[in-house]
């Protein structure tokens, strides 16, 4: 269960980064977001 919580926390952090830095300027963060979304 702890692993699930950690993944959730990471997803939230990535979302925060995504809002701060547009994916166009930081494709790396954008790709990470797609990974979590399942895209």
C-alpha positions, 0 to 999 in steps of 0.5 A: 500500500505504501508503494501506491501512496508514493506513486500518488505523491509523485503524480501530484508533484509532476502535476504541480511541475506541469502547471509551473512549466508548460510541456512545450518548454519542458517535454521531459515533464510532459512525457512523465505526465503522459506516462502517469496518465497512461498515454 
